[in-house]
Structure formats: C-alpha cells, structure tokens
Amino acid sequence: MRNISPVINFFSINLILIIFFLQNVNASDFTIRRGYADGPFGQVHFQDVTPIDIKGLPLILLHQAPMTLRQFDNVYKLLANLNIRSISIDTPGFGQSDVPNFVPKVEDYAKVIPAVMDHLGLKKANLLGHHTGALIATSVSIQFPNRIKNLIINGPFPMTDEERKRWLKGNKEREQDFVYANDGSHMQSSFMGRYRMYGDNPDPKLITRYTVEKFTGLGPFWYGHHAAFQYNFNSDFPKVSHRTLLLTNTGDQIYENALRAQKMRPDLDFVALKGGGVDIVDQMPNEWAKVVADFLQK
C-alpha cells in the first residue's frame, strides 16, 4: 500500500489540475497559426486566430498599403474574445507573400483570397478590408460572390476623375520615384511622414513598425497604392450584393469619400467612429472590434 499511495496522489493532483483548467477555459482562449497557401502569383502568407468558442463564419482581414497583416495586431485578441475567428492575409508583395511578376491591379490581388480559403477548407467567409484592403474586398465580392457572406468596407473610396489624377500623381512622386539616400535620411523622413499622418499622440514604437513594414515587403511598396488609385470603385460598388457595412471614422483622410459612398448606397449599413485617423485599428481597437462584431453577429 505504501507504494500505491504516491501513484494515487500523483493522479489525484493531475485530475484536480485538469478539472481546474476546464473550469477556467473561456472565449478568450485562442490559438494562433501562421502558414502559406499556394496562390496564383506564388505563396500567400496568412495568420489564423481561432478562439475555442466560435460564433459564425470566419472573418478574413485585408490590410491597408503599404503595411502587412500586423495592422490588426491590436484586435486579434479582442475579436477572439468576441468569438470571432480571424484570418488575416499579407497582400501579394507585402509582408511575407510573394510578389506578382507584373504591376498588379486590385482585381489581381482579389484572386488570392479564394486560394487561401481553399487551403483552409473554407467554402464561405465574412470579409473585411481597410483602405487598399477595402478595395480588394470589394473586388472579391464582385468576382467571387458565392465565397462571401458579409462584407465590411472599412474606408470606401469613390473618386472623381480629378481626385484620381491627384492621387496617382502623388503616388508617382512620393512612392514610385522614392529616393533611397546614402545617409539613410529617407528612413527618418518616412518615419516623420507616418508620424504626422497618425494624428494625436502617436507612439514612436508603433510608427517605427509601420515604417519598417513599408520597406520589408517582397515587392515594391508603391504597388499597393498604385493599384488602389487606379481601381474603379465607383463602377464596382453599385454591383455589391452582399449584406454590407460601410465603416469609417471622422478623422480618416478619406472620410468625405466614405460619406459619398453612403449617398451612393443608402441601403447599406453605415458606421462612423468619432476621431482617429488612418490607423483607426490601433487608435480605437475596442470600439472598432465591437462595431465589427455587432454587425457580423446580428
């Protein structure tokens, strides 16, 4: 009996620990997996954040340019706590996704989304894009309507012909003709430009990450905005047939464009968070995640 007692104690302790663990599991527990899917232009890098308790279809997240799927770092856990599985994707040429061997258009970027879904065994998903990602998401909904249930366009971007010319001119001057200085001063100027764009109380650590992401993609960083400014959102937007939320914020540099989109499609849901800037996901993560979850879980 003396030899059995320690064994009994050992299993008793482990049983208690297992019971304690199971009693304390909740929706905030989640797993993070990263991987690659074979896409039409090479490998596509993605991140899959899966909570234990999932409600509804997964949400695919598409970032703005020239950033990466890390744009959503501050909301992955929040979405998981709200029972939403989120799958973020590096746009081809950004982050760790392969770059196309041609100058891509928004319509080309959209073609990688079904490839990632197929890799993960998903027939249908919800889709959210921010800024350039919002335009890609719009194109996905037009090209592959049967793969999408709910659509969130975070930063709708209808443009006049004059606005398009101005944005393309700015892309040529600031991005395509970008000068890499021998003394590295281009890094400081890029940092300061991003710092000023952020708005109130920018975090230097966060702005450093934004700046580095701009230069570490596998393709030219100007591809993203070039595609965005060429894309005819005005033409595709009226064709959107999914249940859709137009999401914006009053401090966004394209807020007025979002108001224009609302007038174009008054039948769609519309939410404007107060304040913030182009980095609303980092500036108001809790408010942003709640709006997204409320729409998807209605």
C-alpha positions in Angstrom: 0.0 0.0 0.0 2.9 2.3 0.7 3.9 2.0 -3.0 0.4 2.8 -4.3 -0.2 5.9 -2.3 2.2 8.2 -4.2 0.7 7.0 -7.5 -2.8 7.8 -6.3 -1.6 11.2 -5.1 0.1 11.9 -8.4 -3.1 11.1 -10.5 -5.3 12.9 -8.0 -3.2 16.1 -8.3 -3.3 15.9 -12.1 -7.0 15.3 -12.1 -7.5 18.3 -10.0 -5.4 20.4 -12.3 -7.3 19.2 -15.4 -10.7 20.0 -13.7 -9.4 23.4 -12.8 -8.2 24.1 -16.3 -11.5 23.0 -17.9 -13.5 25.2 -15.4 -11.5 28.2 -16.3 -11.5 27.9 -20.1 -13.4 30.7 -21.7 -13.8 32.5 -25.0 -10.6 34.5 -24.5 -8.6 31.3 -25.1 -7.4 31.1 -28.7 -4.7 29.6 -30.9 -2.6 31.5 -33.5 -1.3 29.6 -36.5 0.6 31.0 -39.4 1.1 29.4 -42.8 1.2 29.7 -46.6 -1.3 28.9 -49.3 -0.4 28.4 -52.9 -1.9 31.4 -54.8 -2.0 32.5 -58.4 1.2 34.6 -58.0 3.1 32.3 -55.6 2.8 31.7 -51.9 0.4 33.8 -49.8 1.2 34.3 -46.1 -1.7 34.2 -43.7 -2.4 34.1 -39.9 -5.3 32.2 -38.4 -6.5 33.3 -34.9 -9.1 30.7 -33.7 -11.0 31.1 -30.4 -12.2 27.9 -28.6 -15.9 29.1 -28.9 -16.6 30.3 -32.5 -19.8 32.1 -33.5 -20.5 32.4 -37.2 -18.2 32.2 -40.2 -14.5 33.2 -40.0 -13.6 36.8 -40.8 -10.9 37.4 -43.4 -8.9 40.7 -42.8 -7.2 42.6 -45.6 -4.7 45.3 -44.6 -4.0 48.8 -46.0 -0.9 49.6 -48.1 2.0 49.6 -47.5 1.5 47.5 -44.4 1.1 43.8 -43.5 -1.3 41.6 -41.6 0.2 43.1 -38.4 -2.0 46.0 -38.9 -4.6 44.0 -36.9 -2.3 43.0 -34.1 -4.3 45.0 -31.5 -7.6 43.5 -32.4 -6.9 39.8 -32.9 -7.4 39.0 -29.2 -10.4 41.3 -29.0 -12.1 39.6 -31.9 -11.3 36.2 -30.4 -12.9 37.3 -27.1 -16.0 38.1 -29.1 -16.0 34.6 -30.5 -14.8 35.6 -34.0 -12.1 33.5 -35.8 -10.0 36.0 -37.8 -7.8 35.1 -40.8 -5.5 37.9 -41.9 -3.6 37.8 -45.2 -0.5 39.6 -46.4 -1.4 41.2 -49.8 0.9 39.8 -52.6 4.3 41.6 -52.4 3.7 42.8 -48.8 4.8 41.1 -45.6 5.8 37.6 -46.5 3.6 37.0 -49.5 5.2 36.5 -52.9 5.1 39.4 -55.3 3.5 39.1 -58.8 5.8 39.3 -61.7 3.9 42.3 -63.1 2.4 45.5 -61.7 -0.8 44.2 -60.1 -4.3 45.7 -60.0 -6.8 45.4 -57.2 -8.6 42.8 -59.3 -5.4 40.7 -59.3 -4.9 41.0 -55.5 -8.5 39.8 -55.1 -7.7 36.5 -56.7 -5.6 35.3 -53.8 -8.5 35.3 -51.3 -10.2 32.1 -52.7 -6.8 30.4 -52.8 -6.3 30.9 -49.0 -9.9 29.9 -48.3 -9.4 26.7 -50.3 -6.2 25.9 -48.4 -8.1 26.3 -45.1 -11.1 24.3 -46.4 -13.5 27.3 -46.2 -16.4 27.4 -48.7 -17.6 30.8 -47.4 -16.4 33.5 -45.1 -17.0 37.1 -44.0 -14.6 39.7 -45.4 -13.3 43.0 -44.1 -10.7 45.3 -45.8 -9.2 48.5 -44.7 -8.3 51.3 -47.2 -6.5 49.4 -50.0 -7.7 46.2 -48.4 -11.3 47.6 -48.6 -11.0 48.0 -52.4 -9.6 44.4 -52.6 -12.5 43.2 -50.5 -15.0 45.0 -52.8 -13.4 43.3 -55.9 -13.5 39.9 -54.2 -17.3 40.4 -53.5 -17.8 41.1 -57.3 -15.5 38.4 -58.7 -16.3 35.6 -56.2 -19.8 36.4 -54.7 -20.5 32.9 -53.7 -17.5 32.8 -51.3 -18.6 35.8 -49.2 -21.4 36.1 -46.7 -21.0 39.5 -45.0 -18.8 42.3 -46.3 -17.2 45.2 -44.3 -15.7 48.0 -46.4 -13.6 50.0 -43.9 -12.7 53.1 -45.9 -14.9 53.1 -49.1 -13.2 55.2 -51.7 -15.3 56.6 -54.6 -13.2 59.2 -56.6 -13.8 61.8 -59.2 -11.5 61.8 -62.2 -9.7 64.9 -60.8 -9.1 63.2 -57.5 -7.8 60.0 -59.2 -5.3 62.1 -61.2 -4.1 63.8 -58.0 -3.8 60.6 -56.0 -1.9 58.9 -58.9 0.4 61.9 -59.2 1.2 61.8 -55.5 1.9 58.0 -55.8 4.4 58.7 -58.6 6.2 61.5 -56.8 6.3 60.1 -53.3 6.4 56.3 -53.9 7.5 55.3 -57.4 10.2 58.0 -57.5 11.2 57.4 -53.9 14.9 58.1 -53.3 17.0 55.9 -51.0 19.5 58.3 -49.6 23.1 57.2 -48.9 23.0 58.6 -45.4 19.7 56.8 -44.6 17.8 60.0 -44.1 15.0 58.5 -46.2 14.2 56.4 -43.1 13.8 59.4 -40.9 11.7 61.3 -43.5 9.4 58.2 -43.9 9.1 57.9 -40.2 8.1 61.6 -39.8 5.6 61.4 -42.6 3.9 58.4 -41.0 4.2 60.1 -37.6 2.3 63.2 -38.8 -0.3 61.1 -40.5 -1.2 59.2 -37.3 -2.9 62.1 -35.6 -3.0 62.7 -31.8 -0.4 61.1 -29.5 1.5 58.9 -32.0 3.5 56.1 -30.3 7.1 56.2 -31.7 7.4 52.4 -31.3 4.2 51.8 -33.4 5.3 54.3 -36.1 8.7 52.5 -36.3 6.9 49.3 -37.0 4.7 51.0 -39.7 7.8 52.4 -41.3 9.8 49.2 -41.3 6.8 47.3 -42.8 6.8 49.7 -45.7 10.3 48.6 -46.7 10.4 44.9 -45.9 7.8 43.5 -48.3 8.9 41.2 -51.1 7.8 43.6 -53.7 7.9 47.4 -54.4 5.9 49.2 -51.8 4.3 51.5 -54.3 2.3 48.7 -55.9 -0.4 48.8 -53.3 -1.4 52.5 -53.6 -0.9 52.4 -57.3 -3.5 49.6 -57.6 -5.8 51.4 -55.2 -5.8 54.7 -57.1 -6.4 53.0 -60.4 -9.3 50.9 -59.2 -12.7 52.0 -60.4 -14.6 51.7 -57.1 -17.3 53.9 -58.5 -18.1 51.2 -61.1 -17.9 48.1 -58.9 -19.5 49.5 -55.8 -23.1 49.6 -57.2 -22.7 45.9 -58.0 -22.1 44.8 -54.4 -25.0 42.5 -53.5 -23.9 41.2 -50.1 -25.1 42.4 -46.7 -22.5 45.2 -46.2 -21.2 47.6 -43.6 -19.5 50.8 -44.7 -17.2 51.6 -41.8 -15.2 54.8 -41.4 -14.1 57.3 -38.8 -14.4 61.1 -38.8 -10.6 61.7 -38.6 -9.8 59.5 -41.6 -8.2 61.3 -44.5 -10.8 59.7 -46.9 -13.8 60.3 -44.6 -15.5 62.6 -47.1 -15.2 59.8 -49.7 -17.0 57.5 -47.2 -19.8 59.9 -46.9 -20.1 60.0 -50.7 -20.2 56.2 -50.7 -23.1 56.3 -48.2 -25.1 58.6 -50.5 -24.4 56.2 -53.4 -25.7 53.2 -51.4 -28.1 54.3 -48.6 -29.3 50.7 -48.5 -26.1 49.6 -46.8 -25.3 49.8 -43.1 -23.1 52.7 -42.2 -21.0 53.5 -39.0 -18.6 56.4 -38.5 -16.4 56.2 -35.3 -15.5 59.6 -33.9 -11.9 60.8 -34.3 -8.9 58.7 -35.1 -7.0 58.7 -38.4 -5.8 56.2 -41.0 -4.7 53.9 -38.1 -8.1 53.6 -36.5 -7.5 49.9 -35.7 -4.7 50.9 -33.4 -6.2 54.1 -32.2 -9.6 52.7 -31.2 -9.3 48.9 -31.1 -12.1 48.2 -28.6 -14.6 50.4 -30.4 -13.6 49.1 -33.8 -13.8 45.4 -32.7 -17.2 46.0 -31.2 -18.7 47.5 -34.3 -17.3 44.7 -36.4 -18.7 42.0 -34.0 -22.1 43.7 -33.7 -22.5 43.7 -37.4 -21.4 40.1 -38.0 -23.3 38.7 -35.1 -26.7 40.4 -35.8 
